[in-house]
Amino acid sequence: MISELAMYFSEDITLFLAPGVTGLLCFVSLSLLRRRGKLPPGPTPLPLLGNILQLGGGDIVTLLGKMREKYGDVFTIYLGSRPVVVVNGYDAVKEVYVDRADDFLGRGDTATFDTTCKNHGVAFTSDIDRWRELRRFSLSAMRDFGMGKKSIESCIIEESQCLVTKLKQTKGSFLDPKQFFNKVACNVIFSIVFGHRHDYEDTDLLDVVKTIGETFYIISSRWGQVFEMFPRIMTFIPGKHQQFLSNMQKLLQYVRKRVEKNKETLDPDNPRDYVDAFLIKMEKDKNNPNSVYNMEDLVNSTLHIFFAGVETTGSTLTYALLIFMKNPDVLGKVCEEIDRFIGQDRSPRMEDRNQMPFTDAVIHEIQRFIDLIPMGVPRKTTRDVEFRGYHLPKHTNIYPMITTVLKDPACFPYSNEFNPKNFLDENGEFRKNDGFMPLAAGKRNCMGKALARMEIFILIVTILQNFVLKPELSMRDLDLRPGVSGFGNLPKSYRLAFIPNN
């Protein structure tokens, strides 16, 4: 009797709910289509699920590239119920980044970071006024503590020599180079934000480097992509995405601990680093209820600075050595130029780069070819915008596809291959290229771009001065394709030996 009643009520409830659920789906579908009428064309989304059918079958960068072939340079996709306008090609992306920068200056929704940062910090805040003030302060403070100056160049040179010492201690054994490069990049950033470096075996440094690398990888994987589509649901579902959520909390806690350490020994008249400068500004602004100088913005801004700086530089250097081993003719010409202009007896300096056109071209081409942040970091319209014949309402999310700029044949004649001629003129001199924007462009570009440029040049030249690169695999088997492609294009793991050349 009880089972019959349960079955009866179950059927009754199902019959009662079915029209409601159907009506809700129809309403959502009509709402999507109405919003769609104002936006660029694109694949038809499912109610609530968006374009999961079109985006769930492979890496998102490749799938968006195929959609471009069908819908053109500007089209719309739905991540869940959230519409995103995808912008492709040099001309269209430049319009977003530079020509109409103020119209697209907002930070787009990035669920992977928004869930943790909660609109705080210089990189991922969606508040334009907050971003402007934090960016102005951060750039000023980072310059005060070395960025773009001789002092940080000396720091990078010192770090490069520490790296040489560590690599010589490996005695020509095969190893994964990324573990070393991330430590170097982390120490350079730490010297700016925390005032000092760590020994390479320091447990805090090892833990931070491991956590950042793991987090960046998961965010770039399909787990990160699915979380980006359905963050509210995925927060409660088990999977690898839970690891990056816990990792971000772990990193925030590490920064809080370091900030508290600074507070204990703070001398307002003698700031030692970025954190000290922020703490001093907090004290001066403590009576302003609208101040952006608070503990949450300090912690998040500090995390954003070293999270971005460590992984981008480490992955670029890791990719660079792989490319050199795959292209021994290019490697030979770079080594010849190093011998001619610097020699083996002194460390390289940034001023040397202007005398080394081929090396300069190769480093630019490495950054172009590896296409590290292929989708850019999302933007958002700051007002209603008419863009390329379409109406984009205020707060529309934008994906400026940097990959389509770096591979635009109108900018780069050898767009789909590694070729330094993309940055050389007919006389073999370095040639600037407006399409070179690996870390975005315009007002909201990467704050650490100049620092990364200095690190990459000095570290690459120092390594090639001191070592012969010996791959574990044959040249034919070296794979330049990324191991994961999403938020970032990250190199596949490989091993090489550093053989001292003297």
C-alpha positions in Angstrom: 0.0 0.0 0.0 2.8 2.4 0.9 4.7 1.6 -2.2 1.6 2.2 -4.3 1.0 5.6 -2.7 4.6 6.5 -3.2 4.4 5.6 -6.9 1.1 7.5 -7.2 2.5 10.7 -5.6 5.7 10.3 -7.6 3.8 10.2 -10.9 1.6 13.0 -9.7 4.5 15.3 -8.8 6.3 14.4 -12.1 3.1 15.4 -14.1 2.8 18.6 -12.0 6.4 19.6 -12.4 6.9 18.7 -16.1 5.0 21.7 -17.5 6.8 24.0 -15.1 10.3 22.7 -16.1 9.4 22.8 -19.8 8.1 26.3 -19.4 11.3 27.4 -17.6 13.5 25.9 -20.3 11.4 27.7 -23.0 11.6 31.0 -21.1 15.4 30.6 -20.8 15.7 29.7 -24.5 13.7 32.7 -25.5 15.7 35.0 -23.2 18.9 33.7 -24.8 17.6 34.2 -28.3 16.4 37.7 -27.4 19.8 38.6 -26.1 21.3 36.9 -29.0 19.6 39.2 -31.4 21.8 42.1 -30.3 25.0 40.1 -30.3 27.2 38.7 -33.1 26.2 35.3 -34.6 27.4 32.0 -33.3 26.4 28.4 -32.6 22.9 27.9 -31.1 23.1 27.5 -27.3 21.1 25.0 -25.2 19.1 26.4 -22.3 21.3 26.7 -19.2 24.0 24.5 -20.8 25.0 27.0 -23.5 27.4 25.7 -26.1 28.7 22.8 -24.1 28.1 20.5 -27.1 30.3 22.5 -29.3 33.0 23.2 -26.7 33.2 19.9 -24.8 34.9 17.8 -27.4 38.5 19.0 -27.4 40.7 21.9 -26.3 38.8 25.1 -26.4 41.4 27.1 -28.4 41.2 24.8 -31.4 37.4 24.6 -31.2 37.1 28.4 -31.2 39.4 28.5 -34.2 37.0 26.2 -36.1 34.1 28.4 -35.1 35.9 31.4 -36.5 36.0 29.7 -39.9 32.2 29.4 -39.9 31.1 32.6 -38.1 33.9 35.1 -38.9 36.2 37.2 -36.8 33.6 38.3 -34.3 31.1 35.7 -32.9 29.2 34.8 -29.7 29.4 31.6 -27.6 27.6 30.8 -24.4 29.5 29.5 -21.4 26.5 28.1 -19.6 24.0 30.9 -19.7 26.8 33.6 -20.0 27.3 35.1 -23.5 30.9 35.8 -24.5 31.9 37.7 -27.7 35.0 36.1 -29.2 37.2 38.6 -31.1 39.8 37.4 -33.6 42.6 38.8 -35.8 45.0 41.7 -35.4 42.7 44.4 -36.6 39.7 43.4 -34.3 41.8 42.6 -31.2 43.8 45.9 -31.6 40.5 47.7 -31.7 39.6 46.1 -28.3 43.0 46.6 -26.7 44.1 50.0 -28.1 41.9 51.9 -30.5 38.8 51.7 -28.3 40.5 50.7 -25.0 38.2 52.6 -22.7 35.1 50.8 -24.1 36.6 47.4 -23.3 38.6 48.2 -20.2 36.5 46.1 -17.8 37.8 42.8 -16.5 35.7 40.0 -17.8 34.3 37.2 -15.7 36.9 34.6 -14.8 35.2 32.1 -12.5 38.4 30.4 -11.7 39.8 33.5 -10.1 36.6 35.4 -9.2 35.6 32.5 -6.9 38.8 33.1 -4.8 39.6 36.8 -5.3 36.0 38.1 -4.8 36.6 41.3 -6.8 39.8 42.2 -4.9 43.3 42.7 -6.3 44.9 44.5 -9.2 44.5 41.8 -11.9 41.0 40.5 -11.6 38.9 43.2 -10.1 35.9 44.2 -12.3 35.8 47.7 -10.6 37.4 50.1 -13.0 38.2 52.7 -10.4 39.7 50.1 -8.0 41.8 48.7 -10.9 43.1 52.2 -11.9 44.2 53.1 -8.4 45.7 49.7 -7.6 47.5 49.5 -11.0 48.9 53.1 -10.6 50.1 52.3 -7.1 51.5 48.8 -8.0 53.5 50.1 -11.0 54.9 52.9 -8.9 55.8 50.7 -6.0 57.3 47.9 -8.2 59.5 50.5 -9.9 60.6 51.9 -6.5 61.8 48.4 -5.6 63.6 47.7 -8.8 61.4 46.8 -11.7 62.8 48.4 -14.9 65.9 49.6 -13.1 69.5 48.6 -12.8 68.8 47.2 -9.4 66.4 44.5 -10.6 68.8 43.8 -13.5 71.5 43.1 -11.0 69.1 40.9 -9.1 68.3 38.8 -12.2 72.0 38.5 -13.0 72.7 37.3 -9.5 69.8 34.8 -9.8 71.1 33.6 -13.1 74.5 32.9 -11.6 72.8 30.9 -8.8 71.0 29.0 -11.5 74.3 28.2 -13.3 75.8 26.9 -10.0 72.8 24.6 -9.4 72.8 23.3 -12.9 76.5 22.5 -12.8 75.7 20.5 -9.6 73.4 18.2 -11.7 76.6 16.9 -13.4 75.0 16.4 -16.8 72.1 14.2 -15.6 68.8 14.4 -17.4 66.1 16.6 -15.6 63.0 18.6 -16.1 64.2 22.2 -16.5 61.0 23.9 -15.5 61.5 23.2 -11.8 64.6 25.4 -11.9 63.1 28.2 -14.1 60.1 28.6 -11.9 62.3 29.0 -8.8 64.3 31.7 -10.5 61.2 33.6 -11.6 59.7 33.2 -8.1 62.8 34.6 -6.4 63.0 37.6 -8.7 59.3 38.5 -8.0 59.8 37.8 -4.2 62.7 40.2 -4.1 60.3 42.9 -5.3 57.2 42.1 -3.2 58.8 40.5 -0.1 62.2 42.1 -0.2 64.4 38.9 -0.4 65.0 35.7 -2.3 64.9 32.1 -1.0 67.4 29.3 -1.3 66.4 26.8 -4.0 65.9 24.1 -1.5 63.7 26.3 0.8 60.5 24.4 1.6 58.4 27.6 1.3 59.8 28.3 -2.2 59.3 24.7 -3.3 55.8 24.6 -2.1 54.8 27.9 -3.7 56.4 26.9 -7.1 54.7 23.5 -7.0 51.3 25.0 -6.1 51.4 27.7 -8.8 52.4 25.3 -11.5 49.8 22.8 -10.5 47.1 25.5 -10.4 48.0 27.0 -13.7 47.9 23.6 -15.3 44.4 22.6 -14.0 43.0 26.0 -14.9 44.2 25.5 -18.5 42.8 21.9 -18.7 39.3 20.8 -19.4 38.5 20.8 -15.7 39.2 24.6 -15.7 37.1 25.1 -18.8 34.1 23.2 -17.4 34.4 25.2 -14.2 34.4 28.4 -16.2 31.1 27.3 -17.8 29.3 26.1 -14.6 31.1 27.6 -11.6 28.1 27.5 -9.2 27.4 23.8 -9.8 31.1 22.7 -10.1 31.9 24.2 -6.8 30.0 21.3 -5.2 31.1 18.6 -7.6 34.3 16.6 -6.9 37.1 16.7 -9.5 40.5 18.2 -10.2 39.0 21.7 -10.2 38.6 21.3 -6.5 42.4 21.2 -6.3 42.9 24.6 -7.9 40.3 26.1 -5.5 42.1 24.7 -2.5 45.5 25.7 -4.0 44.4 29.3 -4.4 43.3 29.4 -0.8 46.7 28.0 0.1 48.5 30.7 -1.8 46.4 33.4 -0.3 47.2 32.1 3.2 50.9 32.1 2.4 50.7 35.7 1.3 48.8 36.6 4.5 51.5 35.0 6.6 54.2 37.0 4.8 52.2 40.2 5.1 51.9 39.7 8.9 55.6 39.1 9.1 56.2 42.4 7.3 53.8 44.2 9.7 55.8 43.0 12.7 59.0 44.8 11.6 57.6 47.6 9.5 59.4 50.9 9.5 57.2 53.5 7.9 60.2 55.7 7.1 62.1 52.9 5.4 59.9 50.6 3.2 61.7 47.5 2.1 59.4 46.1 -0.6 55.9 46.2 -2.3 54.2 44.9 0.8 55.7 47.5 3.1 54.7 50.3 0.7 51.1 49.0 0.6 50.9 48.7 4.4 52.1 52.3 4.7 49.5 53.4 2.3 46.8 51.5 4.2 47.7 53.4 7.4 47.6 56.7 5.7 44.2 55.9 4.1 42.6 54.2 7.1 40.0 56.8 7.6 38.7 56.7 4.1 35.8 54.2 4.0 36.1 53.9 0.2 39.8 53.2 0.2 41.1 50.3 -2.0 44.1 50.1 0.4 42.9 47.3 2.6 44.2 43.8 3.6 42.2 41.9 1.0 43.4 44.0 -1.9 47.0 43.8 -0.6 46.9 40.1 -0.3 45.2 39.5 -3.6 47.3 42.1 -5.5 50.5 40.5 -4.2 49.3 37.0 -5.2 48.3 38.2 -8.7 51.8 39.7 -9.2 53.8 36.6 -8.4 51.3 34.1 -9.7 51.4 35.7 -13.2 55.2 36.4 -13.1 56.3 32.9 -12.1 54.3 30.7 -14.5 54.7 32.9 -17.6 58.4 33.3 -17.3 59.0 29.7 -16.2 57.0 28.3 -19.1 58.6 30.6 -21.6 62.1 29.6 -20.6 61.1 25.9 -20.6 59.7 26.2 -24.1 62.7 28.2 -25.3 65.2 25.4 -24.6 62.9 22.9 -26.3 62.7 25.1 -29.4 66.5 25.5 -29.4 67.1 21.8 -29.3 64.5 21.3 -32.1 66.2 24.0 -34.2 70.0 23.5 -33.8 70.7 25.9 -36.7 69.0 28.7 -34.8 70.7 27.8 -31.6 74.1 27.9 -33.4 73.5 31.4 -34.7 72.4 32.7 -31.3 75.5 31.2 -29.6 77.7 32.8 -32.3 76.1 36.2 -31.7 76.7 35.7 -27.9 80.3 34.9 -28.5 80.7 37.9 -30.8 79.1 40.6 -28.7 79.4 39.4 -25.0 81.8 36.5 -24.9 82.1 34.0 -22.0 83.7 36.2 -19.3 80.9 38.5 -18.3 77.2 38.3 -17.6 74.8 39.7 -20.2 72.9 42.9 -19.7 69.8 44.3 -21.3 71.8 46.9 -23.2 73.5 44.0 -25.1 70.2 43.1 -26.6 70.2 46.1 -28.9 73.5 44.9 -30.4 72.2 41.3 -31.0 69.5 41.5 -33.6 69.3 37.8 -34.3 69.0 36.9 -30.7 66.4 39.6 -30.2 64.4 38.3 -33.1 64.6 34.7 -31.8 63.4 35.6 -28.4 60.4 37.5 -29.9 59.7 34.6 -32.1 59.8 32.1 -29.2 57.2 34.2 -27.4 55.1 34.5 -30.5 55.3 30.9 -31.4 54.5 29.4 -28.0 51.4 31.6 -27.7 51.4 31.4 -23.9 48.0 33.0 -23.1 46.1 32.2 -26.3 42.7 33.5 -25.3 44.0 36.6 -23.5 42.5 37.4 -20.1 38.7 38.3 -20.6 37.6 41.9 -21.0 34.2 43.4 -20.4 32.5 46.4 -22.1 32.2 49.5 -19.9 29.2 50.8 -21.7 26.8 49.9 -24.6 29.1 49.6 -27.6 28.6 49.4 -31.4 31.4 47.1 -32.6 31.9 45.9 -36.1 28.2 46.2 -36.9 26.9 44.6 -33.7 25.5 46.0 -30.5 27.3 44.9 -27.4 25.5 45.8 -24.2 27.3 47.2 -21.2 29.1 44.4 -19.2 29.4 42.0 -22.2 32.2 39.6 -21.8 34.9 39.7 -24.5 37.6 37.1 -25.3 40.3 38.9 -27.3 42.0 35.9 -28.9 45.7 36.7 -28.8 46.5 33.5 -30.6 44.8 34.8 -33.7 47.0 37.9 -33.6 50.2 36.1 -33.1 49.3 33.8 -36.0 47.8 36.5 -38.3 49.5 36.1 -41.7 48.9 39.8 -42.3 51.4 40.5 -39.5 53.7 37.5 -39.7 54.7 35.9 -43.1 55.7 32.7 -41.4 52.7 32.6 -39.1 52.3 28.8 -38.6 56.0 27.9 -38.1 58.9 28.9 -35.9 60.9 31.3 -38.0 63.0 34.3 -36.6 62.5 36.0 -40.0 59.1 37.1 -38.6 61.2 39.8 -36.8 64.1 40.4 -39.2 64.2 42.8 -42.2 66.0 42.0 -45.5 69.3 43.2 -43.9 69.1 40.9 -40.9 68.3 43.7 -38.5 65.6 43.4 -35.9 62.2 44.6 -37.1 59.4 45.5 -34.7 56.0 44.1 -35.4 52.7 45.6 -34.2 51.2 42.1 -34.0 53.5 41.1 -31.2 51.3 41.2 -28.1 51.9 37.9 -26.3 50.8 39.5 -22.9 48.1 41.8 -24.3 48.4 45.4 -25.2 47.1 48.8 -24.3 46.1 50.2 -21.0 45.3 46.9 -19.2 48.3 44.9 -20.4 50.6 42.9 -18.2 52.3 45.0 -15.5 55.3 42.8 -15.5 56.0 42.8 -19.2 59.3 44.7 -19.0 60.4 42.5 -16.1 59.7 39.3 -18.1 61.5 40.7 -21.1 64.6 41.3 -19.0 64.5 37.9 -17.3 64.0 35.9 -20.5 66.9 37.6 -22.3 69.4 37.5 -19.4 68.6 33.9 -18.4 68.6 32.5 -22.0 71.9 34.1 -22.8 73.5 33.0 -19.4 72.4 29.4 -20.0 73.8 29.3 -23.5 77.0 30.9 -22.4 77.6 28.2 -19.8 76.0 25.0 -21.2 75.5 22.7 -24.1 71.9 21.5 -24.3 71.6 17.7 -24.6 68.0 16.4 -25.2 67.0 13.0 -23.8 65.1 12.2 -26.9 66.1 12.5 -30.5 65.5 15.8 -32.3 62.8 14.2 -34.3 60.9 13.1 -31.2 61.0 16.5 -29.5 57.4 17.7 -29.5 56.7 21.5 -29.6 52.9 21.1 -29.2 51.5 22.2 -25.9 50.7 19.6 -23.2 47.6 21.5 -22.3 45.8 24.3 -24.1 43.2 26.6 -22.6 43.9 29.6 -20.4 47.5 28.9 -21.1 49.5 26.9 -23.6 51.9 24.9 -21.4 54.8 22.8 -22.7 54.8 19.1 -22.5 57.2 17.8 -19.9 60.6 16.8 -21.2 64.1 16.2 -19.9 67.5 17.4 -21.0 71.0 17.5 -19.6 73.0 20.7 -19.1 76.6 19.9 -20.1 79.1 22.6 -18.9 81.0 24.0 -21.9 84.1 25.0 -20.0 
